[in-house]
Amino acid sequence: MRKSIFLMGRHSAFTLVELLVVIAIIGMLIALLLPAVQAAREAARRSSCSNNLKQIALTQHNHHDVHKKLSAGNMSKSEYNGDNGHAESNHAAGGAPCGSWSWSALILPYMEQGALYSEINFDRRAYAYAQGALYTPHDAVGGPDQPCGDPENQRVADQCPPTMRCPTAPQNARQPRSTKDYAVNGGADLPERGAGSEENGRTLSMAVFYLNSEIKLEAINDGTTNTFLAMELASQTLPNSEVERTNPVKATGNANPFVFVNHGSQGYGMFTHSGRRNFVPNEMNYGESPGRTPRGFHKGGLQHAMCDGSVRFIADTISPNIWHAGFTRNSARYPAGQGGTTAGGGPFTP
């Protein structure tokens, strides 16, 4: 009886071969399950990003309900042309005073951020921990990776709400919450600088947002359903883009400061730069200035909020003319080659 019990105990154990087989099976199951888990996580992050854009669109509509106009794309005052006692702030880029205030600061009261908005001194420039336009501005003091603006507004510059940060995009800014990952529709060219050239003139009639814009929804003649209001513009440049291949030492994680505007890469999405290059979604090869182009880290495309408040996912493979149409609020103003069929005129029909 004792012997039989002893033998039963011995035969109930796993052999080494059996144990290895079980481990191999478990490893295979994990390998099969991991992509599905990652896909589910990305689906959740994409849904969160879509909700962020929806909130930005609703916030702009709330602003319109109160003021009967959308916010400005960026706001500047004449006194910003002086140094306000801070020499590092006394420079401009192409006529745009350094440190004008972004739309993201102007809409804070309408997204339940009234306390943060109350901390802003709009009589002084905005602040950025790094200009980070992914290129070296010709007249920038200290280069793109240096702080700029008025230190009085420094604390606000590091308080970007989660609603303005995409959960999929990497966050490599100098300060953890000093950048945003979304932009508003700047149409073409140089929306942050307003009038002053033929290109800027096109922007004034085409874009939904530009320097001190504050347009009404009824000015969107192409229809709010057909026109972009906001889109993804990650503060981090895309992997393997030209700027990373040719200049890996440059600061590539500060391109879209939370409240600071000195350049069109900061809070504006555009479909062309001075008519020299028409962008596609997630443009990879625009020399040393990829900051101007809408980009995100969701596989296969970009998310956009339309002016009617809806949110759409735009595939990278979309026809460029159809995509460009979303940037045009008033296509009838432009003949072919200057904003019409080649630059995005007509309804948006993906």
C-alpha positions as CSV (number, residue, x, y, z in Angstrom):
1,M,0.0,0.0,0.0
2,R,2.8,2.4,0.8
3,K,4.6,1.6,-2.4
4,S,1.6,2.3,-4.5
5,I,1.1,5.6,-2.8
6,F,4.7,6.5,-3.4
7,L,4.5,5.6,-7.1
8,M,1.3,7.6,-7.5
9,G,3.2,10.7,-6.1
10,R,6.0,10.2,-8.5
11,H,3.8,9.9,-11.6
12,S,1.7,13.0,-10.8
13,A,4.7,15.4,-11.3
14,F,5.5,17.3,-14.6
15,T,8.6,16.3,-16.5
16,L,11.0,18.9,-17.7
17,V,9.8,18.4,-21.3
18,E,6.2,18.9,-20.3
19,L,7.1,22.1,-18.4
20,L,9.0,23.5,-21.3
21,V,6.0,22.8,-23.6
22,V,3.6,24.6,-21.3
23,I,5.9,27.6,-21.1
24,A,6.2,27.7,-24.9
25,I,2.4,27.5,-25.3
26,I,2.0,30.4,-22.8
27,G,4.6,32.4,-24.6
28,M,2.8,31.9,-27.9
29,L,-0.5,32.9,-26.4
30,I,1.1,36.1,-25.0
31,A,2.7,36.9,-28.3
32,L,-0.7,36.5,-30.0
33,L,-2.5,38.5,-27.3
34,L,-0.1,41.4,-27.1
35,P,-0.9,43.0,-30.4
36,A,-4.6,42.8,-29.7
37,V,-4.0,44.5,-26.3
38,Q,-1.9,47.2,-27.9
39,A,-4.5,47.8,-30.6
40,A,-7.2,48.1,-27.9
41,R,-5.1,50.6,-26.0
42,E,-4.5,52.6,-29.2
43,A,-8.2,52.5,-30.0
44,A,-8.8,54.0,-26.5
45,R,-6.2,56.6,-27.0
46,R,-7.5,57.6,-30.4
47,S,-11.0,57.8,-28.9
48,S,-9.6,60.1,-26.2
49,C,-7.9,62.3,-28.8
50,S,-11.1,62.5,-30.8
51,N,-12.9,63.6,-27.6
52,N,-10.2,66.3,-27.1
53,L,-10.9,67.7,-30.5
54,K,-14.6,67.6,-29.9
55,Q,-14.1,69.6,-26.7
56,I,-12.0,72.2,-28.5
57,A,-14.6,72.6,-31.2
58,L,-17.4,72.9,-28.6
59,T,-15.3,75.4,-26.7
60,Q,-15.0,77.5,-29.8
61,H,-18.7,77.3,-30.3
62,N,-19.2,78.4,-26.7
63,H,-16.9,81.4,-27.4
64,H,-19.0,82.2,-30.4
65,D,-22.2,82.0,-28.4
66,V,-20.9,84.5,-25.9
67,H,-19.0,86.9,-28.3
68,K,-20.7,86.2,-31.6
69,K,-17.4,85.2,-33.1
70,L,-14.7,82.6,-32.8
71,S,-11.5,83.3,-30.9
72,A,-8.5,84.8,-32.7
73,G,-5.9,82.4,-33.9
74,N,-3.4,84.4,-32.0
75,M,-3.7,87.8,-30.3
76,S,-1.0,90.5,-30.3
77,K,-0.9,94.0,-29.0
78,S,1.2,97.0,-30.2
79,E,3.0,97.2,-26.8
80,Y,4.5,93.7,-27.5
81,N,6.9,95.4,-29.9
82,G,8.7,96.9,-27.0
83,D,10.9,94.8,-24.7
84,N,8.7,95.3,-21.6
85,G,11.9,95.3,-19.6
86,H,13.0,91.9,-20.9
87,A,15.7,92.0,-23.6
88,E,15.2,88.3,-24.5
89,S,11.7,89.1,-25.6
90,N,12.5,91.9,-27.9
91,H,12.5,90.3,-31.3
92,A,9.9,89.3,-33.9
93,A,9.6,86.7,-36.7
94,G,8.5,88.1,-40.0
95,G,6.5,90.9,-38.4
96,A,4.9,88.7,-35.7
97,P,5.8,90.0,-32.3
98,C,7.5,87.3,-30.2
99,G,5.1,86.0,-27.6
100,S,1.7,86.8,-28.9
101,W,-1.1,84.7,-27.3
102,S,-2.4,81.6,-28.9
103,W,-6.1,80.6,-29.3
104,S,-5.4,78.0,-26.6
105,A,-5.1,80.7,-24.0
106,L,-8.1,82.7,-25.3
107,I,-10.6,79.8,-25.0
108,L,-9.6,78.7,-21.5
109,P,-12.7,80.3,-19.7
110,Y,-15.0,78.2,-22.0
111,M,-13.4,74.9,-21.1
112,E,-13.7,75.2,-17.4
113,Q,-10.2,76.7,-17.0
114,G,-11.2,80.1,-15.7
115,A,-8.8,80.0,-12.8
116,L,-5.8,79.5,-15.1
117,Y,-7.1,82.2,-17.5
118,S,-7.3,84.6,-14.5
119,E,-3.5,84.2,-14.0
120,I,-2.7,85.5,-17.5
121,N,-1.4,89.1,-17.8
122,F,-2.4,89.9,-21.4
123,D,-0.6,93.2,-21.2
124,R,2.7,91.2,-21.3
125,R,3.9,88.6,-23.7
126,A,3.2,84.9,-23.5
127,Y,6.1,82.7,-22.4
128,A,7.6,79.5,-23.8
129,Y,10.3,77.3,-22.2
130,A,11.6,76.6,-25.6
131,Q,10.6,78.1,-29.0
132,G,11.1,74.7,-30.5
133,A,10.0,75.4,-34.1
134,L,12.1,72.5,-35.3
135,Y,14.4,74.8,-37.2
136,T,16.5,77.8,-36.3
137,P,14.7,81.1,-36.8
138,H,16.9,83.7,-38.5
139,D,16.4,86.4,-35.8
140,A,15.7,84.3,-32.7
141,V,17.5,85.2,-29.6
142,G,19.5,82.2,-28.4
143,G,18.1,79.7,-30.9
144,P,14.9,77.6,-30.9
145,D,15.7,75.6,-27.7
146,Q,15.9,78.7,-25.5
147,P,13.2,80.3,-23.4
148,C,11.4,83.3,-24.8
149,G,8.7,85.7,-23.7
150,D,7.8,87.5,-20.5
151,P,8.7,85.6,-17.3
152,E,5.6,87.1,-15.6
153,N,3.6,84.5,-17.6
154,Q,6.0,81.6,-17.1
155,R,3.8,79.7,-14.6
156,V,0.9,79.7,-17.0
157,A,3.1,78.3,-19.8
158,D,3.5,75.0,-17.9
159,Q,-0.2,74.3,-17.2
160,C,-1.5,72.9,-20.5
161,P,-4.8,71.1,-19.8
162,P,-5.0,67.4,-20.7
163,T,-7.7,68.3,-23.2
164,M,-5.0,69.8,-25.4
165,R,-2.6,66.9,-25.3
166,C,-3.0,63.7,-27.4
167,P,-2.4,60.6,-25.4
168,T,-0.7,58.8,-28.3
169,A,1.8,61.5,-29.1
170,P,5.2,61.4,-27.3
171,Q,5.7,64.2,-24.7
172,N,9.4,65.3,-24.8
173,A,9.0,69.0,-24.0
174,R,11.4,70.7,-21.6
175,Q,8.6,71.0,-19.1
176,P,6.0,68.2,-18.8
177,R,3.0,70.4,-19.6
178,S,4.4,73.2,-21.7
179,T,3.2,72.0,-25.1
180,K,0.0,71.1,-26.8
181,D,-0.8,68.7,-29.7
182,Y,-3.5,70.5,-31.6
183,A,-3.8,73.3,-34.0
184,V,-6.5,75.5,-35.6
185,N,-7.2,76.0,-39.3
186,G,-4.7,78.6,-40.5
187,G,-5.6,78.1,-44.2
188,A,-2.4,78.9,-46.1
189,D,0.9,80.7,-45.7
190,L,1.5,82.8,-42.6
191,P,-1.7,83.1,-40.5
192,E,0.1,84.3,-37.4
193,R,1.3,87.5,-39.1
194,G,-1.9,88.9,-40.5
195,A,-1.9,91.2,-43.5
196,G,1.1,92.6,-45.3
197,S,1.7,90.5,-48.3
198,E,-0.2,88.8,-51.1
199,E,0.2,85.5,-49.4
200,N,-1.2,86.9,-46.1
201,G,-4.0,88.4,-48.1
202,R,-5.1,85.0,-49.2
203,T,-4.9,83.8,-45.6
204,L,-7.3,86.6,-44.4
205,S,-9.9,85.5,-46.9
206,M,-9.3,81.7,-46.7
207,A,-8.4,80.7,-43.1
208,V,-10.7,80.3,-40.2
209,F,-8.1,81.6,-37.8
210,Y,-5.2,84.0,-38.1
211,L,-3.7,87.0,-36.3
212,N,-6.5,88.8,-34.4
213,S,-9.0,87.1,-36.6
214,E,-12.2,86.6,-34.6
215,I,-14.4,85.6,-37.6
216,K,-18.1,84.7,-37.4
217,L,-19.4,81.2,-38.4
218,E,-21.5,82.8,-41.1
219,A,-18.2,83.9,-42.8
220,I,-17.5,80.2,-43.5
221,N,-19.1,80.3,-47.0
222,D,-18.0,76.7,-47.9
223,G,-20.1,75.5,-45.0
224,T,-19.2,74.5,-41.5
225,T,-19.5,70.8,-42.3
226,N,-16.9,71.1,-45.1
227,T,-14.3,73.2,-43.3
228,F,-11.7,72.3,-40.7
229,L,-11.8,74.0,-37.3
230,A,-9.0,72.2,-35.6
231,M,-6.6,69.2,-36.1
232,E,-3.7,67.4,-34.7
233,L,-0.3,69.1,-34.6
234,A,1.9,67.0,-32.3
235,S,4.6,69.0,-30.5
236,Q,7.0,66.1,-31.4
237,T,8.1,65.7,-35.0
238,L,7.3,62.4,-36.7
239,P,10.0,59.6,-36.6
240,N,12.1,59.4,-39.7
241,S,11.0,62.8,-41.0
242,E,13.6,64.8,-42.9
243,V,14.4,67.0,-39.9
244,E,15.3,64.0,-37.8
245,R,17.2,62.2,-40.5
246,T,19.4,65.2,-41.3
247,N,19.5,67.1,-38.0
248,P,19.1,64.7,-35.1
249,V,20.6,67.1,-32.6
250,K,17.9,69.7,-33.0
251,A,15.1,70.1,-30.4
252,T,12.1,68.2,-31.9
253,G,9.8,68.1,-28.9
254,N,8.9,71.7,-28.3
255,A,7.3,72.7,-31.6
256,N,3.9,73.6,-30.3
257,P,4.1,75.7,-27.1
258,F,0.9,75.8,-25.0
259,V,0.2,79.6,-25.2
260,F,3.1,81.1,-27.0
261,V,3.1,82.1,-30.7
262,N,6.1,83.4,-32.7
263,H,5.7,81.3,-35.8
264,G,3.1,79.4,-37.8
265,S,4.3,76.1,-36.4
266,Q,2.9,77.1,-33.1
267,G,-0.8,76.3,-33.0
268,Y,-1.7,76.6,-36.6
269,G,-2.3,73.9,-39.2
270,M,-1.8,74.9,-42.9
271,F,-2.0,73.2,-46.2
272,T,0.7,75.3,-47.9
273,H,3.6,77.5,-47.1
274,S,3.8,80.7,-49.3
275,G,2.4,78.6,-52.2
276,R,5.7,76.8,-52.5
277,R,4.6,73.4,-51.2
278,N,1.2,71.8,-50.7
279,F,1.3,69.5,-47.7
280,V,-0.3,66.1,-47.3
281,P,-1.4,64.7,-43.9
282,N,1.6,63.8,-41.8
283,E,4.1,65.4,-44.2
284,M,7.5,63.8,-43.7
285,N,9.8,65.7,-46.0
286,Y,9.5,69.4,-45.7
287,G,13.1,70.3,-45.2
288,E,13.9,71.8,-41.8
289,S,10.5,73.2,-41.2
290,P,8.1,70.3,-40.6
291,G,6.5,72.2,-37.8
292,R,4.1,73.9,-40.2
293,T,2.4,70.7,-41.2
294,P,-0.4,68.9,-39.4
295,R,0.9,65.6,-37.9
296,G,0.0,63.0,-35.4
297,F,0.9,59.6,-34.1
298,H,-2.3,57.6,-34.8
299,K,-1.5,55.0,-37.5
300,G,-2.8,55.9,-41.0
301,G,-4.0,59.4,-40.7
302,L,-5.0,62.5,-38.7
303,Q,-8.1,63.5,-36.7
304,H,-9.8,66.8,-37.5
305,A,-12.7,68.7,-35.9
306,M,-15.0,70.4,-38.4
307,C,-16.5,73.8,-37.9
308,D,-19.9,72.2,-37.2
309,G,-18.4,70.4,-34.2
310,S,-18.1,66.9,-35.7
311,V,-14.8,65.0,-35.7
312,R,-13.4,63.0,-38.6
313,F,-10.4,60.8,-39.1
314,I,-8.6,61.7,-42.3
315,A,-6.5,59.0,-43.9
316,D,-3.0,59.7,-45.1
317,T,-4.1,58.4,-48.5
318,I,-6.8,61.0,-49.0
319,S,-6.7,63.0,-52.3
320,P,-4.6,66.1,-51.6
321,N,-7.2,68.4,-53.3
322,I,-10.0,67.0,-51.1
323,W,-7.9,67.4,-48.0
324,H,-6.9,71.0,-49.0
325,A,-10.6,71.8,-49.5
326,G,-11.1,71.4,-45.7
327,F,-8.8,74.4,-45.1
328,T,-10.7,76.7,-47.4
329,R,-13.6,78.6,-45.9
330,N,-14.3,80.8,-49.0
331,S,-13.2,78.9,-52.1
332,A,-15.2,81.1,-54.5
333,R,-12.8,83.9,-53.8
334,Y,-9.9,82.1,-55.6
335,P,-9.4,81.2,-59.3
336,A,-7.8,78.0,-60.2
337,G,-4.2,77.9,-59.0
338,Q,-4.7,80.4,-56.3
339,G,-7.0,78.6,-53.9
340,G,-9.6,77.1,-56.1
341,T,-9.4,73.6,-57.5
342,T,-5.6,73.2,-56.9
343,A,-5.6,74.7,-53.5
344,G,-8.7,73.1,-52.1
345,G,-11.9,74.8,-53.3
346,G,-15.3,73.1,-53.1
347,P,-17.0,70.8,-50.6
348,F,-15.1,68.4,-48.4
349,T,-16.1,64.9,-49.4
350,P,-13.7,62.2,-48.2
